[in-house]
Amino acid sequence: MHRRSFLQSAAAGLAFAQAAQAQNRLGAGIKLGFDTYSVRAFKWKDIQLLDYAAGLKADTVQISDSADYTSTDPAHLATVKAHAAKLGLEIDAGIGCICPVSKSWKPGGKSPEEVTIDGLKVARAVGARSMRCFMGSMDDRRGDKPIEYFMEATIKVLKAVKSQALDLGVKIALENHAGDMQARETRTVIEEAGKDFVASCLDTGNPMWVMEDPQVTLEILGPYAVTTHVRDSVVFEHPRGAAAQWVALGDGIIDWAAFFSLYQKVCPKSLLQLEIITGRPPQILPYYEKDWWKWFPNMPASEFARFAALAKRGHPFMGSMVVEDSPGRKPSEFTDALKEQQRVDLERSILFARKELGFGLRSQG
């Protein structure tokens, strides 16, 4: 080999190695796990979910709803905590909607305050440091009341449980849920309720439904984040505005190098929980239509411009996908295919996070 060719090859090899090292540093020191909603079709309960997570060499798992426990009896929860410790797993806890005026609120004989306190007690019992919850959904935002109406009701609930949260030592992690609040609005709820006991469960997929670049979400909510829901998305231009769809990690258009470079600066101790949701069709965001904007009267133009730029350089997902939300009765083969899709998409997302981004402590040992 000629000296010049040798030097060129060596330089290229060094550049590749440096790029790989830089990519792996994105995940340095950050625990990797998943939210149990990712494999919801299996209907597994706590011990099964912990065993599955251990098999994937996860560091943590978010048991994101009380229904995921076989029982919330203290004796059983002690068993769950002990089993997680035996497997070397950290549990992250969660409940659902806590806003009494939301269409997502499901009254079951208890007030939102009682449901929240019960969730905090479960979180404490299994050793979780935070409890994820959410305000509502896009149905609230796209209704006849302003989003502030729902925010105020949520703040009232949070303030009512402050002493119990502080006594139990569990942070309430408010998720920017699917289509309810933009990051600035979520931050307002956290700050007005009290950031000494309310934090962020930072979701990277839900910002799509409110025309928000996930990088903007991280910039605003990252300093408040204690846990996350991370997944990839595609977004692309549409004659009515844009369309977006959730996909497995690595199948989308999110710039994870930029995202996690900032993540390491603003919330490196936040648990990285993959919440992989595939099987949903693309959703149209008709921002060329005047009526659409009545639900976003206060959105900063600069933030919308960043989302529009994301859509402009984006593209549709061209892979195959079982569509969970399709109408009509489903044969057993469909259910089996959906379960397999959830499992495969979660596992390949974990592999992408581990191999391409360098996340996970146990898997790096």
Buried (B, 14 or more C-beta within 10 A) or exposed (E): EEEEEEEEEEEEEEEEEEEEEEBBBBBBEBBBBBBBBBBBBBEBBBBBBBEBBBEBBBBBBBBBBBEBBEEBEEEBBEBBBEBBEEBEBBBBBBBBBBBBBBBBBEEEEEEBBEBBBBBBBBBBBBBBBBBBBBBBBBEBBBBEEBBEBBBBBBBBBBBBBBEBBEEBEBBBBBBBBBBBBBBBBBBBBBEBBBBEBBBBBBBBBBBBBBBBBBBBBBBBBBBBBBBBBBBBBBBBBBEEBBBBBBBBBBBBBBEBEEBBEEBBEBBEEBBBBBBBBBBBEBBBBBBEEEEBEEBBEEBEEEBBEBBBEBBEEBEBBEEEBBEBEEEEEEEEEBEEBBBEBBBEBBBBBBBBBBBBBBBBBBBBE
